[in-house]
């Protein structure tokens, strides 16, 4: 009699652990999806900002290069120099910020992947506990009563 009681207690502990692990898996997966969505939106915005800033930087550097070419009038060279410096000074910080945002978004995507991995491990723990609970009962009727995974 005590063996059956001990088996039932152990079975209930495994079922409880299975339910907790399944809940953890759902939580980690939801968090990963949410974080990944935010990171993707941030990355898209940052990439567009970076492309604009780099284009303006190239434009400014090209004007500075043309200002140094021989045979250009001093007035035109001064205008190109002034405009080129302005473009470079305005867009260099914007490019640095945009690169930082892109890097941050990549870090967030890595974190989302880690959370997905944690969800997968929790799901495996839930399955293992459910199987252990089934082994304690002849016929394995317990796990069939558990809710299905989505």
PELINNOR-V431349 format. One record per pair of residues at least 12 apart in sequence whose ideal C-beta (glycine too) atoms are under 6 Angstrom apart, sorted by the first residue. I is the first residue (numbers start at 1). GAP is how many residues later the second one is. If there is no record, write none. Layout:
# PELINNOR-V431349
i=<I,I>
gap=<GAP,GAP>
This chain:
# PELINNOR-V431349
i=<7,11,11,14,14,14,15,17,18,18,18,21,21,21,22,24,25,25,25,28,28,28,29,31,32,32,32,35,35,36,39,39,39,42,43,46,46,46,46,49,50,53,53,53,53,54,56,56,57,57,59,60,60,60,63,63,63,64,66,67,67,130>
gap=<129,122,125,115,118,119,118,112,108,111,112,101,104,105,104,98,94,97,98,87,90,91,90,84,80,83,84,73,77,76,66,69,70,63,62,52,55,56,59,49,48,38,41,42,45,41,31,35,34,38,28,24,27,28,17,20,21,20,14,13,14,13>
